[in-house]
Amino acid sequence: MFMKDQMLATLENAKEYTLAVAAAMPDEHYAFKVTDEVFTFNELLHHIGYGIYWWEENYIRQKETEWTPPAVTTGKKATVRYLTDAFRSLKKSVEALPENDKAIHGFYATIDHITHHRGQATTYLRYKGITPPAYVF
């Protein structure tokens, strides 16, 4: 399997699992936060989406961009659409990469950021008594 094929498979897995975590939380609990010092579930998922765009721009496309998140999406439907669009954009950038490009490191840093925050999101689900979707490797 070529590096790009492996990256696209990793991205598809990350997308599917992240969207499954997003789908598991009922819309009425998207405003839930574990403690006052952290994101709501909605804000956390929006942060994942914006992080995908930001890491993609800076470390895959190699275009220096400041961290300026847009207004947070409101509600499950809008947030899931934002995440889906972010993953679609990242996939297009990965598909356009030449093999052995230095942006490969940026791709894996992006995946690591997604994983970090998605793990937090699964904890939010557990706080609400929801079993997170099974992780598929």
The first five atom37 places (N, CA, C, CB, O) and aatype in JSON, in Angstrom:
{
  "aatype": [12, 13, 12, 11, 3, 5, 12, 10, 0, 16, 10, 6, 2, 0, 11, 6, 18, 16, 10, 0, 19, 0, 0, 0, 12, 14, 3, 6, 8, 18, 0, 13, 11, 19, 16, 3, 6, 19, 13, 16, 13, 2, 6, 10, 10, 8, 8, 9, 7, 18, 7, 9, 18, 17, 17, 6, 6, 2, 18, 9, 1, 5, 11, 6, 16, 6, 17, 16, 14, 14, 0, 19, 16, 16, 7, 11, 11, 0, 16, 19, 1, 18, 10, 16, 3, 0, 13, 1, 15, 10, 11, 11, 15, 19, 6, 0, 10, 14, 6, 2, 3, 11, 0, 9, 8, 7, 13, 18, 0, 16, 9, 3, 8, 9, 16, 8, 8, 1, 7, 5, 0, 16, 16, 18, 10, 1, 18, 11, 7, 9, 16, 14, 14, 0, 18, 19, 13],
  "atom_mask": [
    [1, 1, 1, 1, 1],
    [1, 1, 1, 1, 1],
    [1, 1, 1, 1, 1],
    [1, 1, 1, 1, 1],
    [1, 1, 1, 1, 1],
    [1, 1, 1, 1, 1],
    [1, 1, 1, 1, 1],
    [1, 1, 1, 1, 1],
    [1, 1, 1, 1, 1],
    [1, 1, 1, 1, 1],
    [1, 1, 1, 1, 1],
    [1, 1, 1, 1, 1],
    [1, 1, 1, 1, 1],
    [1, 1, 1, 1, 1],
    [1, 1, 1, 1, 1],
    [1, 1, 1, 1, 1],
    [1, 1, 1, 1, 1],
    [1, 1, 1, 1, 1],
    [1, 1, 1, 1, 1],
    [1, 1, 1, 1, 1],
    [1, 1, 1, 1, 1],
    [1, 1, 1, 1, 1],
    [1, 1, 1, 1, 1],
    [1, 1, 1, 1, 1],
    [1, 1, 1, 1, 1],
    [1, 1, 1, 1, 1],
    [1, 1, 1, 1, 1],
    [1, 1, 1, 1, 1],
    [1, 1, 1, 1, 1],
    [1, 1, 1, 1, 1],
    [1, 1, 1, 1, 1],
    [1, 1, 1, 1, 1],
    [1, 1, 1, 1, 1],
    [1, 1, 1, 1, 1],
    [1, 1, 1, 1, 1],
    [1, 1, 1, 1, 1],
    [1, 1, 1, 1, 1],
    [1, 1, 1, 1, 1],
    [1, 1, 1, 1, 1],
    [1, 1, 1, 1, 1],
    [1, 1, 1, 1, 1],
    [1, 1, 1, 1, 1],
    [1, 1, 1, 1, 1],
    [1, 1, 1, 1, 1],
    [1, 1, 1, 1, 1],
    [1, 1, 1, 1, 1],
    [1, 1, 1, 1, 1],
    [1, 1, 1, 1, 1],
    [1, 1, 1, 0, 1],
    [1, 1, 1, 1, 1],
    [1, 1, 1, 0, 1],
    [1, 1, 1, 1, 1],
    [1, 1, 1, 1, 1],
    [1, 1, 1, 1, 1],
    [1, 1, 1, 1, 1],
    [1, 1, 1, 1, 1],
    [1, 1, 1, 1, 1],
    [1, 1, 1, 1, 1],
    [1, 1, 1, 1, 1],
    [1, 1, 1, 1, 1],
    [1, 1, 1, 1, 1],
    [1, 1, 1, 1, 1],
    [1, 1, 1, 1, 1],
    [1, 1, 1, 1, 1],
    [1, 1, 1, 1, 1],
    [1, 1, 1, 1, 1],
    [1, 1, 1, 1, 1],
    [1, 1, 1, 1, 1],
    [1, 1, 1, 1, 1],
    [1, 1, 1, 1, 1],
    [1, 1, 1, 1, 1],
    [1, 1, 1, 1, 1],
    [1, 1, 1, 1, 1],
    [1, 1, 1, 1, 1],
    [1, 1, 1, 0, 1],
    [1, 1, 1, 1, 1],
    [1, 1, 1, 1, 1],
    [1, 1, 1, 1, 1],
    [1, 1, 1, 1, 1],
    [1, 1, 1, 1, 1],
    [1, 1, 1, 1, 1],
    [1, 1, 1, 1, 1],
    [1, 1, 1, 1, 1],
    [1, 1, 1, 1, 1],
    [1, 1, 1, 1, 1],
    [1, 1, 1, 1, 1],
    [1, 1, 1, 1, 1],
    [1, 1, 1, 1, 1],
    [1, 1, 1, 1, 1],
    [1, 1, 1, 1, 1],
    [1, 1, 1, 1, 1],
    [1, 1, 1, 1, 1],
    [1, 1, 1, 1, 1],
    [1, 1, 1, 1, 1],
    [1, 1, 1, 1, 1],
    [1, 1, 1, 1, 1],
    [1, 1, 1, 1, 1],
    [1, 1, 1, 1, 1],
    [1, 1, 1, 1, 1],
    [1, 1, 1, 1, 1],
    [1, 1, 1, 1, 1],
    [1, 1, 1, 1, 1],
    [1, 1, 1, 1, 1],
    [1, 1, 1, 1, 1],
    [1, 1, 1, 1, 1],
    [1, 1, 1, 0, 1],
    [1, 1, 1, 1, 1],
    [1, 1, 1, 1, 1],
    [1, 1, 1, 1, 1],
    [1, 1, 1, 1, 1],
    [1, 1, 1, 1, 1],
    [1, 1, 1, 1, 1],
    [1, 1, 1, 1, 1],
    [1, 1, 1, 1, 1],
    [1, 1, 1, 1, 1],
    [1, 1, 1, 1, 1],
    [1, 1, 1, 1, 1],
    [1, 1, 1, 1, 1],
    [1, 1, 1, 0, 1],
    [1, 1, 1, 1, 1],
    [1, 1, 1, 1, 1],
    [1, 1, 1, 1, 1],
    [1, 1, 1, 1, 1],
    [1, 1, 1, 1, 1],
    [1, 1, 1, 1, 1],
    [1, 1, 1, 1, 1],
    [1, 1, 1, 1, 1],
    [1, 1, 1, 1, 1],
    [1, 1, 1, 0, 1],
    [1, 1, 1, 1, 1],
    [1, 1, 1, 1, 1],
    [1, 1, 1, 1, 1],
    [1, 1, 1, 1, 1],
    [1, 1, 1, 1, 1],
    [1, 1, 1, 1, 1],
    [1, 1, 1, 1, 1],
    [1, 1, 1, 1, 1]
  ],
  "atom_positions": [
    [[0.85, -1.18, 0.0], [0.0, 0.0, 0.0], [0.89, 1.24, 0.0], [-0.97, 0.0, 1.23], [1.8, 1.36, 0.83]],
    [[0.64, 2.14, -0.91], [1.41, 3.37, -0.96], [1.06, 4.25, 0.22], [1.15, 4.12, -2.28], [0.0, 4.1, 0.83]],
    [[1.95, 5.18, 0.55], [1.76, 6.06, 1.7], [0.44, 6.82, 1.6], [2.93, 7.05, 1.82], [-0.3, 6.92, 2.58]],
    [[0.13, 7.35, 0.42], [-1.1, 8.12, 0.28], [-2.33, 7.24, 0.52], [-1.17, 8.76, -1.12], [-3.29, 7.68, 1.14]],
    [[-2.29, 6.0, 0.03], [-3.41, 5.08, 0.26], [-3.59, 4.83, 1.76], [-3.18, 3.75, -0.48], [-4.71, 4.78, 2.25]],
    [[-2.48, 4.67, 2.46], [-2.54, 4.45, 3.9], [-3.1, 5.68, 4.6], [-1.14, 4.09, 4.45], [-3.92, 5.57, 5.52]],
    [[-2.66, 6.86, 4.18], [-3.16, 8.1, 4.77], [-4.67, 8.24, 4.55], [-2.42, 9.31, 4.19], [-5.4, 8.61, 5.46]],
    [[-5.12, 7.95, 3.34], [-6.55, 8.08, 3.04], [-7.37, 7.07, 3.84], [-6.79, 7.89, 1.54], [-8.49, 7.37, 4.26]],
    [[-6.84, 5.87, 4.04], [-7.53, 4.87, 4.86], [-7.59, 5.32, 6.32], [-6.83, 3.5, 4.75], [-8.62, 5.16, 6.98]],
    [[-6.5, 5.89, 6.81], [-6.47, 6.42, 8.18], [-7.46, 7.56, 8.33], [-5.04, 6.89, 8.55], [-8.16, 7.64, 9.34]],
    [[-7.51, 8.44, 7.35], [-8.43, 9.57, 7.38], [-9.88, 9.1, 7.35], [-8.16, 10.49, 6.2], [-10.71, 9.62, 8.1]],
    [[-10.19, 8.13, 6.52], [-11.56, 7.62, 6.44], [-11.98, 7.01, 7.78], [-11.68, 6.56, 5.31], [-13.11, 7.22, 8.23]],
    [[-11.09, 6.28, 8.41], [-11.38, 5.69, 9.71], [-11.62, 6.79, 10.76], [-10.23, 4.77, 10.15], [-12.56, 6.7, 11.55]],
    [[-10.77, 7.81, 10.75], [-10.92, 8.91, 11.7], [-12.24, 9.64, 11.48], [-9.75, 9.9, 11.58], [-12.93, 9.98, 12.44]],
    [[-12.58, 9.86, 10.22], [-13.84, 10.54, 9.9], [-15.03, 9.72, 10.37], [-13.94, 10.8, 8.39], [-15.9, 10.25, 11.07]],
    [[-15.07, 8.46, 10.01], [-16.21, 7.62, 10.36], [-16.4, 7.51, 11.87], [-16.04, 6.22, 9.76], [-17.52, 7.59, 12.37]],
    [[-15.3, 7.34, 12.59], [-15.42, 7.2, 14.04], [-15.82, 8.53, 14.68], [-14.11, 6.69, 14.65], [-16.64, 8.55, 15.6]],
    [[-15.24, 9.63, 14.22], [-15.58, 10.94, 14.78], [-17.05, 11.25, 14.54], [-14.7, 12.04, 14.15], [-17.74, 11.74, 15.45]],
    [[-17.54, 10.98, 13.35], [-18.96, 11.23, 13.05], [-19.87, 10.29, 13.84], [-19.22, 11.08, 11.56], [-20.98, 10.68, 14.19]],
    [[-19.42, 9.08, 14.12], [-20.2, 8.15, 14.95], [-20.3, 8.67, 16.38], [-19.58, 6.74, 14.93], [-21.35, 8.56, 17.01]],
    [[-19.19, 9.22, 16.89], [-19.21, 9.81, 18.23], [-20.16, 11.0, 18.24], [-17.77, 10.25, 18.67], [-20.94, 11.17, 19.18]],
    [[-20.1, 11.83, 17.21], [-21.0, 12.99, 17.12], [-22.46, 12.56, 17.06], [-20.66, 13.85, 15.89], [-23.32, 13.19, 17.68]],
    [[-22.73, 11.5, 16.33], [-24.11, 11.01, 16.18], [-24.64, 10.4, 17.47], [-24.18, 9.99, 15.06], [-25.85, 10.43, 17.71]],
    [[-23.76, 9.86, 18.29], [-24.2, 9.17, 19.51], [-24.81, 10.11, 20.55], [-23.03, 8.44, 20.12], [-25.65, 9.7, 21.35]],
    [[-24.38, 11.37, 20.54], [-24.91, 12.32, 21.53], [-26.23, 12.9, 21.02], [-23.87, 13.46, 21.81], [-26.26, 13.45, 19.92]],
    [[-27.3, 12.79, 21.79], [-28.56, 13.4, 21.37], [-28.41, 14.92, 21.26], [-29.69, 13.05, 22.38], [-27.65, 15.55, 21.99]],
    [[-29.16, 15.48, 20.32], [-29.09, 16.93, 20.07], [-29.3, 17.74, 21.34], [-30.13, 17.32, 19.03], [-28.64, 18.76, 21.53]],
    [[-30.21, 17.3, 22.2], [-30.5, 18.08, 23.42], [-29.35, 18.09, 24.41], [-31.73, 17.53, 24.09], [-29.39, 18.85, 25.38]],
    [[-28.32, 17.26, 24.2], [-27.17, 17.25, 25.1], [-25.91, 17.88, 24.48], [-26.86, 15.84, 25.53], [-24.84, 17.8, 25.07]],
    [[-26.04, 18.48, 23.31], [-24.88, 19.11, 22.68], [-24.35, 20.29, 23.49], [-25.24, 19.57, 21.27], [-23.19, 20.66, 23.34]],
    [[-25.17, 20.88, 24.34], [-24.72, 22.0, 25.19], [-24.1, 21.5, 26.5], [-25.9, 22.93, 25.5], [-23.67, 22.31, 27.32]],
    [[-24.03, 20.19, 26.7], [-23.48, 19.62, 27.93], [-21.97, 19.84, 28.02], [-23.79, 18.12, 28.02], [-21.24, 19.71, 27.03]],
    [[-21.52, 20.17, 29.24], [-20.09, 20.22, 29.51], [-19.86, 19.55, 30.85], [-19.55, 21.7, 29.51], [-20.7, 19.62, 31.75]],
    [[-18.73, 18.89, 30.97], [-18.4, 18.11, 32.16], [-18.16, 19.02, 33.36], [-17.16, 17.25, 31.9], [-18.56, 18.69, 34.48]],
    [[-17.52, 20.14, 33.13], [-17.24, 21.13, 34.16], [-17.18, 22.5, 33.5], [-15.89, 20.8, 34.91], [-17.04, 22.6, 32.28]],
    [[-17.28, 23.55, 34.29], [-17.31, 24.9, 33.73], [-16.06, 25.28, 32.94], [-17.52, 25.88, 34.83], [-16.13, 26.16, 32.08]],
    [[-14.94, 24.64, 33.22], [-13.67, 25.03, 32.6], [-13.43, 24.45, 31.22], [-12.55, 24.63, 33.48], [-12.41, 24.74, 30.6]],
    [[-14.35, 23.63, 30.71], [-14.11, 22.95, 29.44], [-15.16, 23.33, 28.4], [-14.1, 21.42, 29.65], [-16.16, 23.99, 28.71]],
    [[-14.92, 22.89, 27.17], [-15.86, 23.08, 26.07], [-17.16, 22.34, 26.35], [-15.25, 22.6, 24.75], [-17.18, 21.34, 27.07]],
    [[-18.26, 22.82, 25.77], [-19.46, 21.99, 25.68], [-19.15, 20.9, 24.65], [-20.76, 22.84, 25.28], [-18.16, 20.99, 23.91]],
    [[-19.99, 19.87, 24.59], [-19.81, 18.83, 23.58], [-19.81, 19.46, 22.19], [-20.91, 17.75, 23.68], [-18.96, 19.12, 21.36]],
    [[-20.74, 20.36, 21.93], [-20.84, 21.05, 20.65], [-19.55, 21.82, 20.34], [-22.05, 22.01, 20.65], [-19.0, 21.72, 19.24]],
    [[-19.08, 22.59, 21.32], [-17.85, 23.38, 21.11], [-16.65, 22.47, 20.86], [-17.57, 24.27, 22.34], [-15.78, 22.79, 20.04]],
    [[-16.61, 21.35, 21.55], [-15.5, 20.41, 21.37], [-15.48, 19.86, 19.95], [-15.61, 19.25, 22.38], [-14.43, 19.81, 19.32]],
    [[-16.64, 19.44, 19.44], [-16.69, 18.93, 18.08], [-16.38, 20.03, 17.06], [-18.07, 18.33, 17.79], [-15.72, 19.77, 16.05]],
    [[-16.85, 21.23, 17.32], [-16.53, 22.35, 16.43], [-15.02, 22.6, 16.44], [-17.3, 23.63, 16.86], [-14.42, 22.88, 15.4]],
    [[-14.41, 22.5, 17.61], [-12.96, 22.68, 17.73], [-12.22, 21.62, 16.9], [-12.53, 22.59, 19.22], [-11.23, 21.94, 16.25]],
    [[-12.7, 20.4, 16.91], [-12.09, 19.36, 16.07], [-12.17, 19.78, 14.61], [-12.79, 17.98, 16.28], [-11.19, 19.7, 13.88]],
    [[-13.36, 20.23, 14.18], [-13.54, 20.65, 12.79], [-12.63, 21.81, 12.42], [0.0, 0.0, 0.0], [-11.98, 21.78, 11.38]],
    [[-12.6, 22.83, 13.27], [-11.73, 23.97, 12.96], [-10.26, 23.54, 12.98], [-11.96, 25.12, 13.96], [-9.46, 23.99, 12.16]],
    [[-9.92, 22.68, 13.92], [-8.54, 22.17, 13.98], [-8.14, 21.48, 12.69], [0.0, 0.0, 0.0], [-7.01, 21.63, 12.23]],
    [[-9.06, 20.72, 12.12], [-8.76, 20.06, 10.84], [-8.43, 21.11, 9.79], [-9.96, 19.18, 10.36], [-7.41, 21.0, 9.11]],
    [[-9.27, 22.13, 9.66], [-9.01, 23.2, 8.68], [-7.68, 23.89, 8.96], [-10.16, 24.23, 8.69], [-6.9, 24.13, 8.04]],
    [[-7.42, 24.22, 10.23], [-6.23, 24.98, 10.57], [-4.95, 24.16, 10.34], [-6.3, 25.44, 12.03], [-4.0, 24.64, 9.73]],
    [[-4.95, 22.91, 10.84], [-3.76, 22.07, 10.64], [-3.55, 21.8, 9.15], [-3.91, 20.74, 11.4], [-2.41, 21.8, 8.68]],
    [[-4.62, 21.57, 8.42], [-4.52, 21.34, 6.98], [-3.87, 22.53, 6.28], [-5.92, 21.06, 6.38], [-2.95, 22.37, 5.48]],
    [[-4.36, 23.72, 6.61], [-3.84, 24.93, 5.96], [-2.36, 25.15, 6.29], [-4.65, 26.15, 6.4], [-1.56, 25.42, 5.4]],
    [[-2.02, 25.03, 7.57], [-0.65, 25.34, 8.01], [0.36, 24.24, 7.71], [-0.66, 25.61, 9.47], [1.49, 24.53, 7.31]],
    [[-0.02, 23.0, 7.9], [0.97, 21.93, 7.88], [0.85, 20.99, 6.69], [0.86, 21.14, 9.12], [1.77, 20.21, 6.44]],
    [[-0.23, 21.03, 5.96], [-0.34, 20.2, 4.77], [-0.22, 21.06, 3.53], [-1.68, 19.42, 4.77], [0.54, 20.74, 2.61]],
    [[-0.97, 22.16, 3.5], [-0.86, 23.09, 2.36], [0.31, 24.05, 2.51], [-2.15, 23.88, 2.21], [0.68, 24.74, 1.56]],
    [[0.91, 24.09, 3.71], [2.08, 24.93, 3.99], [1.78, 26.42, 3.8], [3.23, 24.53, 3.09], [2.62, 27.17, 3.29]],
    [[0.57, 26.85, 4.22], [0.18, 28.26, 4.15], [-0.04, 28.75, 5.57], [-1.11, 28.47, 3.28], [-1.0, 28.36, 6.23]],
    [[0.85, 29.6, 6.03], [0.76, 30.09, 7.41], [-0.55, 30.84, 7.64], [1.95, 31.0, 7.74], [-0.87, 31.81, 6.94]],
    [[-1.29, 30.36, 8.61], [-2.6, 30.92, 8.93], [-2.72, 31.08, 10.43], [-3.74, 30.02, 8.38], [-2.36, 30.17, 11.18]],
    [[-3.21, 32.21, 10.87], [-3.4, 32.42, 12.32], [-4.56, 31.59, 12.83], [-3.64, 33.92, 12.62], [-5.46, 31.21, 12.08]],
    [[-4.5, 31.31, 14.14], [-5.59, 30.58, 14.79], [-6.72, 31.58, 15.06], [-5.09, 29.89, 16.12], [-6.67, 32.32, 16.04]],
    [[-7.73, 31.58, 14.21], [-8.87, 32.48, 14.37], [-10.16, 31.69, 14.11], [-8.77, 33.71, 13.4], [-10.74, 31.78, 13.03]],
    [[-10.59, 30.92, 15.09], [-11.78, 30.09, 14.89], [-13.01, 30.94, 14.59], [-12.03, 29.23, 16.12], [-13.18, 32.02, 15.15]],
    [[-13.87, 30.43, 13.71], [-15.13, 31.13, 13.44], [-16.1, 30.91, 14.59], [-15.75, 30.64, 12.11], [-15.81, 30.15, 15.52]],
    [[-17.22, 31.58, 14.53], [-18.27, 31.36, 15.54], [-18.61, 29.88, 15.58], [-19.54, 32.22, 15.23], [-18.63, 29.2, 14.55]],
    [[-18.87, 29.39, 16.75], [-19.18, 27.97, 16.94], [-20.52, 27.65, 16.3], [-19.18, 27.6, 18.44], [-21.49, 28.4, 16.44]],
    [[-20.56, 26.54, 15.6], [-21.82, 26.07, 15.03], [-22.81, 25.81, 16.15], [-21.6, 24.79, 14.17], [-22.42, 25.57, 17.29]],
    [[-24.07, 25.85, 15.83], [-25.11, 25.65, 16.84], [-25.9, 24.4, 16.54], [-26.04, 26.87, 16.92], [-26.52, 24.29, 15.48]],
    [[-25.87, 23.45, 17.46], [-26.67, 22.25, 17.33], [-25.99, 21.12, 16.58], [0.0, 0.0, 0.0], [-25.0, 21.31, 15.87]],
    [[-26.56, 19.96, 16.75], [-25.99, 18.73, 16.2], [-25.89, 18.77, 14.67], [-26.84, 17.54, 16.62], [-24.84, 18.47, 14.12]],
    [[-26.96, 19.13, 14.0], [-26.99, 19.09, 12.54], [-25.9, 19.99, 11.93], [-28.36, 19.52, 12.02], [-25.16, 19.55, 11.06]],
    [[-25.81, 21.21, 12.39], [-24.82, 22.16, 11.86], [-23.4, 21.72, 12.2], [-25.07, 23.57, 12.4], [-22.48, 21.88, 11.39]],
    [[-23.22, 21.18, 13.39], [-21.88, 20.78, 13.82], [-21.41, 19.55, 13.05], [-21.86, 20.49, 15.33], [-20.25, 19.48, 12.65]],
    [[-22.3, 18.6, 12.84], [-21.94, 17.41, 12.07], [-21.63, 17.8, 10.62], [-23.08, 16.36, 12.11], [-20.7, 17.26, 10.02]],
    [[-22.39, 18.72, 10.06], [-22.11, 19.19, 8.7], [-20.74, 19.87, 8.64], [-23.22, 20.18, 8.22], [-19.99, 19.65, 7.69]],
    [[-20.4, 20.69, 9.65], [-19.11, 21.36, 9.71], [-17.97, 20.33, 9.78], [-19.04, 22.32, 10.92], [-16.97, 20.47, 9.08]],
    [[-18.13, 19.32, 10.61], [-17.13, 18.26, 10.7], [-16.99, 17.52, 9.38], [-17.49, 17.27, 11.81], [-15.88, 17.26, 8.92]],
    [[-18.11, 17.18, 8.77], [-18.09, 16.45, 7.5], [-17.38, 17.27, 6.43], [-19.52, 16.11, 7.04], [-16.57, 16.73, 5.68]],
    [[-17.66, 18.55, 6.36], [-16.99, 19.42, 5.38], [-15.5, 19.53, 5.65], [-17.62, 20.82, 5.41], [-14.7, 19.55, 4.72]],
    [[-15.11, 19.59, 6.93], [-13.69, 19.66, 7.28], [-12.96, 18.39, 6.83], [-13.52, 19.87, 8.8], [-11.88, 18.46, 6.26]],
    [[-13.57, 17.25, 7.09], [-12.95, 15.98, 6.66], [-12.87, 15.91, 5.14], [-13.74, 14.77, 7.2], [-11.88, 15.42, 4.6]],
    [[-13.9, 16.38, 4.44], [-13.89, 16.37, 2.97], [-12.75, 17.24, 2.44], [-15.26, 16.87, 2.42], [-12.06, 16.86, 1.49]],
    [[-12.56, 18.41, 3.04], [-11.49, 19.3, 2.61], [-10.12, 18.66, 2.83], [-11.58, 20.63, 3.37], [-9.25, 18.73, 1.97]],
    [[-9.95, 18.05, 4.0], [-8.67, 17.39, 4.29], [-8.41, 16.25, 3.32], [-8.65, 16.87, 5.74], [-7.28, 16.06, 2.87]],
    [[-9.43, 15.49, 2.99], [-9.26, 14.39, 2.03], [-8.78, 14.91, 0.69], [-10.59, 13.62, 1.86], [-7.88, 14.32, 0.09]],
    [[-9.36, 16.01, 0.21], [-8.93, 16.59, -1.07], [-7.46, 17.0, -1.02], [-9.8, 17.8, -1.44], [-6.72, 16.8, -1.99]],
    [[-7.03, 17.58, 0.11], [-5.63, 17.99, 0.24], [-4.7, 16.78, 0.24], [-5.43, 18.8, 1.52], [-3.64, 16.82, -0.37]],
    [[-5.1, 15.72, 0.92], [-4.28, 14.51, 0.97], [-4.2, 13.88, -0.42], [-4.85, 13.49, 1.99], [-3.14, 13.44, -0.85]],
    [[-5.32, 13.84, -1.12], [-5.32, 13.27, -2.47], [-4.38, 14.04, -3.41], [-6.74, 13.26, -3.05], [-3.83, 13.46, -4.34]],
    [[-4.21, 15.33, -3.17], [-3.37, 16.17, -4.04], [-1.89, 16.11, -3.67], [-3.85, 17.6, -3.97], [-1.06, 16.63, -4.42]],
    [[-1.54, 15.5, -2.55], [-0.14, 15.46, -2.13], [0.69, 14.56, -3.04], [-0.03, 14.98, -0.69], [0.25, 13.47, -3.4]],
    [[1.88, 15.02, -3.41], [2.78, 14.1, -4.11], [3.33, 13.08, -3.1], [3.94, 14.88, -4.81], [3.46, 13.4, -1.92]],
    [[3.64, 11.89, -3.56], [4.21, 10.86, -2.67], [5.49, 11.4, -2.01], [4.5, 9.54, -3.45], [6.26, 12.12, -2.63]],
    [[5.68, 11.03, -0.76], [6.85, 11.4, 0.03], [6.95, 12.9, 0.31], [8.09, 10.94, -0.66], [8.04, 13.4, 0.58]],
    [[5.85, 13.59, 0.25], [5.84, 15.01, 0.52], [6.07, 15.26, 2.01], [4.51, 15.64, 0.07], [5.65, 14.45, 2.84]],
    [[6.72, 16.38, 2.37], [6.97, 16.69, 3.78], [5.69, 16.98, 4.56], [7.91, 17.89, 3.89], [5.69, 16.99, 5.79]],
    [[4.6, 17.21, 3.85], [3.32, 17.47, 4.5], [2.75, 16.22, 5.17], [2.32, 18.02, 3.49], [1.77, 16.31, 5.91]],
    [[3.35, 15.06, 4.9], [2.88, 13.83, 5.54], [2.95, 13.96, 7.05], [3.73, 12.62, 5.07], [2.05, 13.51, 7.76]],
    [[3.99, 14.58, 7.55], [4.11, 14.8, 9.0], [2.94, 15.65, 9.49], [5.46, 15.47, 9.34], [2.38, 15.37, 10.55]],
    [[2.58, 16.67, 8.75], [1.44, 17.52, 9.12], [0.14, 16.76, 9.13], [0.0, 0.0, 0.0], [-0.73, 17.02, 9.97]],
    [[-0.01, 15.81, 8.21], [-1.21, 14.98, 8.19], [-1.33, 14.2, 9.49], [-1.19, 14.03, 6.99], [-2.4, 14.18, 10.11]],
    [[-0.26, 13.56, 9.89], [-0.33, 12.76, 11.11], [-0.47, 13.61, 12.36], [0.91, 11.89, 11.23], [-1.05, 13.16, 13.34]],
    [[0.03, 14.82, 12.35], [-0.21, 15.74, 13.47], [-1.69, 16.12, 13.53], [0.68, 17.01, 13.33], [-2.26, 16.25, 14.61]],
    [[-2.32, 16.28, 12.37], [-3.75, 16.58, 12.3], [-4.56, 15.42, 12.87], [-4.18, 16.89, 10.85], [-5.48, 15.62, 13.66]],
    [[-4.21, 14.22, 12.46], [-4.9, 13.01, 12.95], [-4.73, 12.9, 14.47], [-4.35, 11.74, 12.26], [-5.68, 12.53, 15.17]],
    [[-3.56, 13.22, 14.97], [-3.31, 13.15, 16.41], [-4.21, 14.15, 17.16], [-1.82, 13.44, 16.72], [-4.74, 13.83, 18.22]],
    [[-4.37, 15.35, 16.61], [-5.23, 16.36, 17.23], [-6.69, 15.89, 17.25], [-5.12, 17.71, 16.46], [-7.38, 16.05, 18.26]],
    [[-7.14, 15.3, 16.16], [-8.5, 14.76, 16.1], [-8.68, 13.69, 17.18], [-8.81, 14.16, 14.7], [-9.67, 13.71, 17.92]],
    [[-7.73, 12.77, 17.26], [-7.81, 11.67, 18.22], [-7.84, 12.18, 19.65], [-6.63, 10.72, 18.03], [-8.62, 11.69, 20.47]],
    [[-7.0, 13.14, 19.95], [-6.94, 13.72, 21.29], [-8.31, 14.23, 21.73], [-5.91, 14.85, 21.34], [-8.8, 13.88, 22.81]],
    [[-8.93, 15.05, 20.9], [-10.21, 15.66, 21.28], [-11.39, 14.7, 21.13], [-10.45, 16.89, 20.45], [-12.37, 14.81, 21.86]],
    [[-11.29, 13.77, 20.2], [-12.36, 12.78, 20.07], [-12.41, 11.9, 21.32], [-12.16, 11.92, 18.8], [-13.48, 11.49, 21.75]],
    [[-11.25, 11.61, 21.9], [-11.21, 10.87, 23.16], [-11.93, 11.62, 24.26], [0.0, 0.0, 0.0], [-12.61, 11.01, 25.09]],
    [[-11.78, 12.93, 24.29], [-12.52, 13.74, 25.26], [-14.02, 13.62, 25.0], [-12.07, 15.22, 25.2], [-14.81, 13.52, 25.94]],
    [[-14.41, 13.64, 23.74], [-15.83, 13.56, 23.39], [-16.44, 12.24, 23.85], [-16.02, 13.74, 21.88], [-17.59, 12.2, 24.27]],
    [[-15.67, 11.16, 23.76], [-16.22, 9.88, 24.24], [-16.44, 9.91, 25.74], [-15.28, 8.71, 23.86], [-17.35, 9.25, 26.25]],
    [[-15.61, 10.66, 26.46], [-15.81, 10.81, 27.9], [-17.1, 11.56, 28.18], [-14.61, 11.55, 28.54], [-17.82, 11.21, 29.12]],
    [[-17.41, 12.59, 27.4], [-18.67, 13.31, 27.54], [-19.85, 12.35, 27.38], [-18.75, 14.47, 26.51], [-20.82, 12.4, 28.14]],
    [[-19.75, 11.47, 26.37], [-20.82, 10.5, 26.16], [-21.01, 9.64, 27.42], [-20.51, 9.6, 24.94], [-22.14, 9.42, 27.86]],
    [[-19.92, 9.16, 27.98], [-20.01, 8.31, 29.18], [-20.62, 9.07, 30.35], [-18.61, 7.79, 29.56], [-21.38, 8.49, 31.13]],
    [[-20.3, 10.35, 30.49], [-20.9, 11.15, 31.55], [-22.42, 11.21, 31.41], [-20.33, 12.57, 31.55], [-23.14, 11.34, 32.4]],
    [[-22.9, 11.12, 30.18], [-24.34, 11.15, 29.92], [-24.94, 9.73, 29.91], [-24.61, 11.84, 28.58], [-26.11, 9.56, 29.58]],
    [[-24.14, 8.74, 30.27], [-24.64, 7.36, 30.31], [-24.75, 6.7, 28.95], [0.0, 0.0, 0.0], [-25.45, 5.71, 28.8]],
    [[-24.06, 7.24, 27.96], [-24.09, 6.73, 26.6], [-22.81, 5.96, 26.33], [-24.27, 7.87, 25.56], [-21.72, 6.48, 26.54]],
    [[-22.93, 4.73, 25.87], [-21.75, 3.94, 25.5], [-21.25, 4.45, 24.15], [-22.08, 2.4, 25.45], [-22.0, 4.45, 23.17]],
    [[-20.0, 4.87, 24.1], [-19.47, 5.36, 22.82], [-19.47, 4.25, 21.77], [-18.04, 5.91, 23.0], [-19.43, 3.07, 22.11]],
    [[-19.51, 4.62, 20.5], [-19.44, 3.61, 19.45], [-18.14, 2.82, 19.57], [-19.55, 4.25, 18.05], [-17.13, 3.36, 20.02]],
    [[-18.18, 1.57, 19.18], [-16.97, 0.74, 19.21], [-15.95, 1.29, 18.23], [-17.3, -0.74, 18.88], [-16.29, 1.66, 17.11]],
    [[-14.71, 1.34, 18.67], [-13.64, 1.81, 17.8], [-13.27, 0.74, 16.81], [-12.41, 2.23, 18.61], [-13.05, -0.41, 17.2]],
    [[-13.21, 1.08, 15.55], [-12.84, 0.14, 14.5], [-11.48, 0.55, 13.98], [-13.91, 0.11, 13.36], [-11.3, 1.69, 13.52]],
    [[-10.54, -0.33, 14.03], [-9.17, -0.04, 13.59], [-8.98, -0.5, 12.18], [-8.14, -0.71, 14.5], [-7.89, -0.35, 11.62]]
  ]
}
